[in-house]
Structures are given as C-alpha cells and as structure tokens.
Amino acid sequence: MDQTQAVSLIQNAITSDQPQQWADLGCGAGTFTLALNSILPACSQLTPIDKQTQNLPNFFKANFEKDDLPLSGLDGILMANSIHFIRDKTKLIKKLESYFSAKPTFLIVEYDITRFSPWVPYPLNYQKLQKLFTELGYSSLTKLAELPSRFGGLMYSALIRL
C-alpha cells in the first residue's frame, strides 16, 4: 500500500484544526504513521510504536500489547493492521483507555475478513469490530473508507469514540 492509499483510508478521521496527540501502535515501517502525520493539524505530536526498531521520528520500541507505554494525554490511537495480531482485544482496549486525555478515540485499519492466516491470526472484520466496541460501551463507530486489498477482499478504516 502506498501513502496516497493510506491517506485515503484515514483522511476523514481528523476533523479538528487544534493540535492533537496520537500514537500509532504496531507502526511497522510507517506507511500509516506518515499518512496520519500528513493530515494532523500543525503542532500535533505522533508517537509511532513497534516491537521492531523503525526509522521514524519520535519512535519508541515496545510491544504495545505487553509493555507499559510512555503515553499520556492522547487524543487518539491509530492501529493499522496491528489489532489482528491480538487474541484478547477487550483486554488490550481496556489497557489502552488509560492513555487518553479524555474520551478514547481509536482509528482502526483492518482487513474485512473472517478467515485467519499466519499474517492475520486473529481477524477483525467490520462486523466483529462493531460488536467488540459496542460491548465495551462505545457509542460512536463510523466506517470511514474501504479499499480493495492486494491480498483479496477489502480493507476498511473505522473511527471509534466512547
């Protein structure tokens, strides 16, 4: 996926022109980190986190599922193609809620599939995403965009707010 496609999936997530603090969990090489950074308002801060060392500004090396993270006062968390590696998604979301300044906001990019594979061990299609966050008390869940995946099927992006 190129950065233009990544931006098209998430561009409608940022609606305020006020500086914001975000984290990108499981950032990988930074395709979505760079996409999000390009649409955040001026003076915003973005902390990319991955368990593999990455060459990105403000990068922090950590396993976002297991480690305590150097985060506080967040306005949003981006998880692009990373939550499908987590078996206990409820436990992770509850952990991540403590890093927000106010009401949690998650920006999720995922494959809209139900079959697992070595690359997507715990898939989270859009229907399961809705069920997961609704059960956790989230009242606002909006599908932002869809794109064909080069691996077949669709990728979707969703903005979730408590």
NULUMPA-858239 format. One record per atom (N, C-alpha, C): residue number from 1; residue in one letter; chain; atom name; x, y, z. Coordinates in steps of 0.1 Angstrom, whole numbers, plus 5000, padded with zeros to 4 digits. Atoms other than C-alpha are relative to their C-alpha. Layout:
BEGIN
 num residuo cadena atomo   xx   yy   zz
 NUM       a      A    CA    X    Y    Z
...
END
This chain:
BEGIN
 num residuo cadena atomo   xx   yy   zz
   1       m      A     N 5008 4988 5000
   1       m      A    CA 5000 5000 5000
   1       m      A     C 5009 5012 5000
   2       d      A     N 4992 4988 5001
   2       d      A    CA 5013 5034 4991
   2       d      A     C 4994 5011 5010
   3       q      A     N 5005 4990 4991
   3       q      A    CA 5009 5065 5012
   3       q      A     C 4988 5007 4996
   4       t      A     N 5013 4994 5005
   4       t      A    CA 4982 5080 4990
   4       t      A     C 4988 4992 5003
   5       q      A     N 5011 5009 4996
   5       q      A    CA 4961 5049 4996
   5       q      A     C 4997 5001 5015
   6       a      A     N 5001 4999 4985
   6       a      A    CA 4968 5051 5033
   6       a      A     C 4993 5012 5004
   7       v      A     N 5007 4988 4997
   7       v      A    CA 4958 5087 5034
   7       v      A     C 4985 4999 4997
   8       s      A     N 5014 5000 5004
   8       s      A    CA 4926 5080 5016
   8       s      A     C 4991 4991 5009
   9       l      A     N 5008 5008 4990
   9       l      A    CA 4916 5054 5042
   9       l      A     C 4998 5007 5013
  10       i      A     N 5001 4994 4987
  10       i      A    CA 4921 5077 5072
  10       i      A     C 4997 5015 5000
  11       q      A     N 5000 4985 5001
  11       q      A    CA 4918 5113 5059
  11       q      A     C 4987 5006 5007
  12       n      A     N 5012 4995 4994
  12       n      A    CA 4882 5117 5073
  12       n      A     C 5000 4999 5015
  13       a      A     N 4999 5002 4986
  13       a      A    CA 4893 5108 5108
  13       a      A     C 5003 5013 5008
  14       i      A     N 4995 4988 4994
  14       i      A    CA 4908 5142 5116
  14       i      A     C 4991 5012 4996
  15       t      A     N 5010 4989 5003
  15       t      A    CA 4881 5170 5118
  15       t      A     C 5003 5013 5007
  16       s      A     N 4997 4988 4993
  16       s      A    CA 4896 5194 5142
  16       s      A     C 5013 5006 4995
  17       d      A     N 4988 4993 5004
  17       d      A    CA 4923 5220 5134
  17       d      A     C 5009 5003 5012
  18       q      A     N 4992 4998 4988
  18       q      A    CA 4936 5220 5170
  18       q      A     C 5011 4990 5001
  19       p      A     N 4990 5010 4998
  19       p      A    CA 4969 5203 5178
  19       p      A     C 4996 4988 5008
  20       q      A     N 5004 5012 4993
  20       q      A    CA 4965 5167 5189
  20       q      A     C 5012 4991 5003
  21       q      A     N 4990 5010 4997
  21       q      A    CA 4985 5139 5204
  21       q      A     C 4994 4986 4997
  22       w      A     N 5004 5013 5004
  22       w      A    CA 4983 5105 5188
  22       w      A     C 5011 4990 5001
  23       a      A     N 4990 5011 5001
  23       a      A    CA 5001 5071 5189
  23       a      A     C 4996 4991 4989
  24       d      A     N 5003 5010 5011
  24       d      A    CA 5004 5046 5161
  24       d      A     C 5006 4987 5005
  25       l      A     N 4996 5013 4993
  25       l      A    CA 5006 5011 5177
  25       l      A     C 5002 4990 4989
  26       g      A     N 4997 5010 5010
  26       g      A    CA 5023 4985 5156
  26       g      A     C 5002 5007 4986
  27       c      A     N 4998 4991 5011
  27       c      A    CA 5035 5011 5132
  27       c      A     C 5007 4994 4988
  28       g      A     N 4992 5006 5011
  28       g      A    CA 5058 4989 5111
  28       g      A     C 5009 5010 4994
  29       a      A     N 4991 4991 5007
  29       a      A    CA 5078 5008 5085
  29       a      A     C 4995 5014 5000
  30       g      A     N 5005 4986 4999
  30       g      A    CA 5055 5038 5089
  30       g      A     C 4990 5005 4989
  31       t      A     N 5009 4995 5010
  31       t      A    CA 5031 5039 5060
  31       t      A     C 4988 5008 5005
  32       f      A     N 5011 4993 4994
  32       f      A    CA 5002 5049 5082
  32       f      A     C 5004 5011 5009
  33       t      A     N 4994 4989 4992
  33       t      A    CA 5024 5069 5105
  33       t      A     C 5001 5012 4992
  34       l      A     N 4997 4989 5009
  34       l      A    CA 5034 5091 5077
  34       l      A     C 4987 5006 4994
  35       a      A     N 5013 4996 5004
  35       a      A    CA 4998 5092 5064
  35       a      A     C 4993 5009 5010
  36       l      A     N 5007 4993 4990
  36       l      A    CA 4984 5103 5097
  36       l      A     C 5007 5013 5003
  37       n      A     N 4993 4988 4997
  37       n      A    CA 5012 5128 5103
  37       n      A     C 4997 5011 4989
  38       s      A     N 5002 4990 5011
  38       s      A    CA 5004 5144 5069
  38       s      A     C 4986 5007 5002
  39       i      A     N 5013 4994 4998
  39       i      A    CA 4968 5151 5080
  39       i      A     C 4997 5006 5013
  40       l      A     N 5002 4994 4987
  40       l      A    CA 4972 5160 5116
  40       l      A     C 5002 5015 5000
  41       p      A     N 4997 4985 5000
  41       p      A    CA 4970 5198 5124
  41       p      A     C 5014 5003 5004
  42       a      A     N 4986 4995 4997
  42       a      A    CA 5002 5218 5128
  42       a      A     C 5002 4999 5015
  43       c      A     N 4996 5001 4986
  43       c      A    CA 5020 5213 5162
  43       c      A     C 4994 4988 5007
  44       s      A     N 5005 5012 4994
  44       s      A    CA 5004 5179 5167
  44       s      A     C 5012 4991 5003
  45       q      A     N 4990 5010 4997
  45       q      A    CA 5025 5150 5181
  45       q      A     C 4995 4986 4998
  46       l      A     N 5003 5013 5003
  46       l      A    CA 5026 5115 5169
  46       l      A     C 5011 4991 5004
  47       t      A     N 4990 5010 4995
  47       t      A    CA 5044 5086 5186
  47       t      A     C 4998 4987 4994
  48       p      A     N 5001 5014 5006
  48       p      A    CA 5050 5055 5165
  48       p      A     C 5006 4990 5009
  49       i      A     N 4995 5011 4991
  49       i      A    CA 5054 5023 5185
  49       i      A     C 5000 4987 4992
  50       d      A     N 5000 5013 5006
  50       d      A    CA 5065 4989 5173
  50       d      A     C 5010 4992 5007
  51       k      A     N 4990 5008 4993
  51       k      A    CA 5084 4959 5187
  51       k      A     C 5013 4998 4992
  52       q      A     N 4988 5000 5008
  52       q      A    CA 5108 4961 5158
  52       q      A     C 5005 5014 4998
  53       t      A     N 4995 4986 5001
  53       t      A    CA 5131 4991 5156
  53       t      A     C 4997 5005 4986
  54       q      A     N 5004 4994 5013
  54       q      A    CA 5119 5015 5129
  54       q      A     C 5007 5014 4999
  55       n      A     N 4993 4988 5002
  55       n      A    CA 5135 5046 5114
  55       n      A     C 4989 5011 4998
  56       l      A     N 5011 4990 5000
  56       l      A    CA 5107 5071 5123
  56       l      A     C 5002 5010 5011
  57       p      A     N 4999 4990 4990
  57       p      A    CA 5107 5104 5142
  57       p      A     C 4991 4996 5012
  58       n      A     N 5006 5002 4987
  58       n      A    CA 5097 5101 5179
  58       n      A     C 4996 4985 5002
  59       f      A     N 5002 5014 4999
  59       f      A    CA 5098 5063 5176
  59       f      A     C 5003 4994 5014
  60       f      A     N 4998 5007 4987
  60       f      A    CA 5095 5041 5207
  60       f      A     C 4999 4985 4998
  61       k      A     N 5000 5015 5002
  61       k      A    CA 5104 5004 5207
  61       k      A     C 4993 4994 5012
  62       a      A     N 5007 5007 4989
  62       a      A    CA 5079 4984 5227
  62       a      A     C 4990 4990 4993
  63       n      A     N 5011 5009 5003
  63       n      A    CA 5054 4955 5225
  63       n      A     C 4987 5007 5006
  64       f      A     N 5012 4992 4995
  64       f      A    CA 5021 4976 5227
  64       f      A     C 4990 4991 5008
  65       e      A     N 5009 5008 4993
  65       e      A    CA 5002 4946 5240
  65       e      A     C 5005 4997 5014
  66       k      A     N 4995 5005 4987
  66       k      A    CA 5025 4936 5269
  66       k      A     C 5008 5011 5008
  67       d      A     N 4991 4991 4993
  67       d      A    CA 5047 4966 5277
  67       d      A     C 4991 5012 5005
  68       d      A     N 5005 4987 4997
  68       d      A    CA 5038 4998 5296
  68       d      A     C 5006 5010 4990
  69       l      A     N 4996 4991 5010
  69       l      A    CA 5039 5026 5271
  69       l      A     C 5002 5014 5005
  70       p      A     N 4998 4987 4996
  70       p      A    CA 5053 5061 5275
  70       p      A     C 4990 5010 4995
  71       l      A     N 5010 4992 5006
  71       l      A    CA 5020 5077 5266
  71       l      A     C 4991 5005 5011
  72       s      A     N 5010 4994 4992
  72       s      A    CA 4996 5100 5283
  72       s      A     C 4994 5012 4993
  73       g      A     N 5007 4988 5006
  73       g      A    CA 4971 5127 5273
  73       g      A     C 4997 4998 4986
  74       l      A     N 5002 5002 5014
  74       l      A    CA 4964 5111 5240
  74       l      A     C 4986 5004 4996
  75       d      A     N 5013 4997 5006
  75       d      A    CA 4936 5123 5217
  75       d      A     C 4995 4988 4992
  76       g      A     N 5004 5011 5009
  76       g      A    CA 4937 5092 5195
  76       g      A     C 5011 4990 4999
  77       i      A     N 4991 5011 5003
  77       i      A    CA 4953 5058 5188
  77       i      A     C 4997 4994 4987
  78       l      A     N 5001 5007 5013
  78       l      A    CA 4959 5045 5153
  78       l      A     C 5005 4986 5002
  79       m      A     N 4995 5013 5001
  79       m      A    CA 4961 5008 5149
  79       m      A     C 4996 4995 4986
  80       a      A     N 5002 5004 5014
  80       a      A    CA 4966 4999 5112
  80       a      A     C 5006 4987 4998
  81       n      A     N 4995 5014 5002
  81       n      A    CA 4969 4962 5105
  81       n      A     C 5008 4995 5012
  82       s      A     N 4993 5005 4988
  82       s      A    CA 4980 4956 5141
  82       s      A     C 4991 4993 5010
  83       i      A     N 5009 5006 4990
  83       i      A    CA 4950 4946 5162
  83       i      A     C 4997 4986 4996
  84       h      A     N 5003 5014 5003
  84       h      A    CA 4946 4914 5142
  84       h      A     C 5011 4990 5005
  85       f      A     N 4990 5009 4993
  85       f      A    CA 4977 4901 5160
  85       f      A     C 4997 4998 5015
  86       i      A     N 5003 5001 4986
  86       i      A    CA 4960 4904 5194
  86       i      A     C 4988 4990 5002
  87       r      A     N 5011 5009 4997
  87       r      A    CA 4939 4875 5207
  87       r      A     C 4990 5006 5009
  88       d      A     N 5009 4994 4990
  88       d      A    CA 4924 4893 5237
  88       d      A     C 4998 5015 4997
  89       k      A     N 5001 4986 5004
  89       k      A    CA 4913 4925 5221
  89       k      A     C 4993 5009 5011
  90       t      A     N 5007 4993 4989
  90       t      A    CA 4890 4935 5250
  90       t      A     C 5010 5004 5011
  91       k      A     N 4990 4996 4990
  91       k      A    CA 4919 4934 5275
  91       k      A     C 5009 5011 4995
  92       l      A     N 4991 4990 5006
  92       l      A    CA 4941 4954 5251
  92       l      A     C 4993 5014 5000
  93       i      A     N 5008 4988 5001
  93       i      A    CA 4914 4981 5246
  93       i      A     C 4999 5007 5014
  94       k      A     N 5002 4995 4987
  94       k      A    CA 4908 4985 5283
  94       k      A     C 5014 5005 5005
  95       k      A     N 4987 4995 4996
  95       k      A    CA 4946 4989 5289
  95       k      A     C 5003 5013 4993
  96       l      A     N 4997 4988 5008
  96       l      A    CA 4949 5015 5261
  96       l      A     C 4991 5012 5005
  97       e      A     N 5009 4989 4996
  97       e      A    CA 4920 5036 5275
  97       e      A     C 5007 5009 5010
  98       s      A     N 4994 4992 4989
  98       s      A    CA 4942 5047 5304
  98       s      A     C 5010 5010 4994
  99       y      A     N 4990 4991 5006
  99       y      A    CA 4965 5066 5279
  99       y      A     C 4993 5013 4994
 100       f      A     N 5007 4988 5006
 100       f      A    CA 4938 5091 5268
 100       f      A     C 4998 5011 5010
 101       s      A     N 5002 4988 4992
 101       s      A    CA 4933 5126 5280
 101       s      A     C 4985 5002 5004
 102       a      A     N 5015 4999 4998
 102       a      A    CA 4895 5124 5277
 102       a      A     C 4994 4987 4995
 103       k      A     N 5007 5012 5005
 103       k      A    CA 4872 5101 5259
 103       k      A     C 5009 4993 4989
 104       p      A     N 4992 5007 5010
 104       p      A    CA 4891 5074 5239
 104       p      A     C 4995 5001 4986
 105       t      A     N 5002 5001 5015
 105       t      A    CA 4893 5076 5201
 105       t      A     C 5009 4991 4994
 106       f      A     N 4992 5010 5007
 106       f      A    CA 4905 5047 5181
 106       f      A     C 4998 5002 4985
 107       l      A     N 5001 5000 5014
 107       l      A    CA 4913 5048 5144
 107       l      A     C 5006 4986 4996
 108       i      A     N 4996 5014 5003
 108       i      A    CA 4914 5012 5131
 108       i      A     C 5000 4998 4985
 109       v      A     N 4999 5004 5014
 109       v      A    CA 4925 5000 5097
 109       v      A     C 5002 4985 5000
 110       e      A     N 4999 5014 5000
 110       e      A    CA 4920 4963 5091
 110       e      A     C 4994 4993 4987
 111       y      A     N 5005 5008 5011
 111       y      A    CA 4912 4936 5066
 111       y      A     C 4986 4995 5004
 112       d      A     N 5014 5004 4997
 112       d      A    CA 4875 4928 5063
 112       d      A     C 4998 4985 4996
 113       i      A     N 5000 5014 5002
 113       i      A    CA 4880 4891 5065
 113       i      A     C 4996 4993 5013
 114       t      A     N 5003 5008 4988
 114       t      A    CA 4869 4863 5089
 114       t      A     C 5010 4988 5001
 115       r      A     N 4991 5012 4999
 115       r      A    CA 4894 4835 5080
 115       r      A     C 5014 5005 5004
 116       f      A     N 4986 4996 4995
 116       f      A    CA 4927 4836 5099
 116       f      A     C 5010 4994 4990
 117       s      A     N 4988 5005 5008
 117       s      A    CA 4961 4831 5083
 117       s      A     C 5012 5003 5008
 118       p      A     N 4988 4997 4992
 118       p      A    CA 4997 4833 5095
 118       p      A     C 5002 5015 5001
 119       w      A     N 4998 4986 5000
 119       w      A    CA 4996 4870 5086
 119       w      A     C 4989 5008 5007
 120       v      A     N 5012 4994 4993
 120       v      A    CA 4962 4877 5101
 120       v      A     C 4995 4989 5010
 121       p      A     N 5004 5011 4991
 121       p      A    CA 4960 4853 5131
 121       p      A     C 4987 5002 5007
 122       y      A     N 5013 4997 4993
 122       y      A    CA 4930 4870 5148
 122       y      A     C 4992 5010 4993
 123       p      A     N 5006 4990 5008
 123       p      A    CA 4910 4887 5121
 123       p      A     C 4989 5008 5007
 124       l      A     N 5010 4991 4994
 124       l      A    CA 4887 4916 5130
 124       l      A     C 4992 5007 4988
 125       n      A     N 5008 4994 5011
 125       n      A    CA 4862 4922 5102
 125       n      A     C 4991 5011 5006
 126       y      A     N 5007 4988 4995
 126       y      A    CA 4840 4953 5104
 126       y      A     C 4988 4996 5009
 127       q      A     N 5012 5005 4991
 127       q      A    CA 4810 4933 5119
 127       q      A     C 5005 4997 5014
 128       k      A     N 4995 5004 4987
 128       k      A    CA 4832 4919 5147
 128       k      A     C 5005 5013 5007
 129       l      A     N 4996 4987 4994
 129       l      A    CA 4847 4954 5153
 129       l      A     C 4989 5007 5006
 130       q      A     N 5012 4994 4994
 130       q      A    CA 4813 4968 5158
 130       q      A     C 4995 4993 5013
 131       k      A     N 5005 5007 4988
 131       k      A    CA 4803 4941 5182
 131       k      A     C 5010 5002 5012
 132       l      A     N 4990 4998 4989
 132       l      A    CA 4836 4944 5202
 132       l      A     C 4998 5013 5007
 133       f      A     N 5000 4987 4994
 133       f      A    CA 4834 4981 5207
 133       f      A     C 4986 5004 5006
 134       t      A     N 5014 4998 4994
 134       t      A    CA 4796 4982 5213
 134       t      A     C 5000 4993 5014
 135       e      A     N 5000 5007 4987
 135       e      A    CA 4801 4956 5241
 135       e      A     C 5008 5007 5010
 136       l      A     N 4991 4992 4991
 136       l      A    CA 4828 4979 5256
 136       l      A     C 4994 5013 5003
 137       g      A     N 5007 4987 4997
 137       g      A    CA 4803 5008 5257
 137       g      A     C 5003 5012 4991
 138       y      A     N 4997 4989 5010
 138       y      A    CA 4815 5028 5227
 138       y      A     C 4987 5003 4992
 139       s      A     N 5012 4996 5005
 139       s      A    CA 4787 5048 5213
 139       s      A     C 5001 5005 4985
 140       s      A     N 4998 4994 5014
 140       s      A    CA 4802 5062 5180
 140       s      A     C 5010 4991 4993
 141       l      A     N 4992 5008 5008
 141       l      A    CA 4815 5039 5154
 141       l      A     C 4997 5003 4985
 142       t      A     N 5002 4996 5014
 142       t      A    CA 4819 5051 5118
 142       t      A     C 5010 4994 4991
 143       k      A     N 4991 5005 5011
 143       k      A    CA 4833 5033 5088
 143       k      A     C 5003 5012 4992
 144       l      A     N 4995 4988 5007
 144       l      A    CA 4854 5059 5071
 144       l      A     C 5002 4997 4985
 145       a      A     N 4997 5003 5014
 145       a      A    CA 4865 5041 5039
 145       a      A     C 5003 4986 4998
 146       e      A     N 4996 5013 5004
 146       e      A    CA 4872 5009 5021
 146       e      A     C 5008 5000 4987
 147       l      A     N 4992 5001 5011
 147       l      A    CA 4898 4999 4996
 147       l      A     C 5002 4985 4997
 148       p      A     N 4996 5014 5003
 148       p      A    CA 4905 4966 4977
 148       p      A     C 5014 4997 5006
 149       s      A     N 4987 5004 4995
 149       s      A    CA 4933 4947 4994
 149       s      A     C 5007 4993 4989
 150       r      A     N 4992 5007 5010
 150       r      A    CA 4961 4934 4972
 150       r      A     C 5000 4985 5003
 151       f      A     N 5000 5014 4996
 151       f      A    CA 4957 4901 4991
 151       f      A     C 4986 4994 4998
 152       g      A     N 5014 5004 5002
 152       g      A    CA 4920 4899 4981
 152       g      A     C 4991 5006 5010
 153       g      A     N 5009 4994 4991
 153       g      A    CA 4889 4912 4997
 153       g      A     C 5002 5015 5002
 154       l      A     N 4999 4985 4997
 154       l      A    CA 4887 4947 5013
 154       l      A     C 5007 5003 5012
 155       m      A     N 4995 4994 4988
 155       m      A    CA 4905 4968 5038
 155       m      A     C 4990 5011 5004
 156       y      A     N 5009 4989 4996
 156       y      A    CA 4884 4992 5059
 156       y      A     C 5007 5008 5010
 157       s      A     N 4996 4991 4989
 157       s      A    CA 4890 5021 5082
 157       s      A     C 4988 5004 5008
 158       a      A     N 5012 4996 4991
 158       a      A    CA 4868 5030 5112
 158       a      A     C 5005 5009 5011
 159       l      A     N 4997 4991 4989
 159       l      A    CA 4868 5057 5138
 159       l      A     C 4990 4997 5011
 160       i      A     N 5009 5004 4989
 160       i      A    CA 4855 5047 5172
 160       i      A     C 5003 5009 5012
 161       r      A     N 5000 4991 4988
 161       r      A    CA 4847 5070 5201
 161       r      A     C 4991 4995 5011
 162       l      A     N 5008 5004 4988
 162       l      A    CA 4835 5063 5236
 162       l      A     C 4988 5009 5001
END
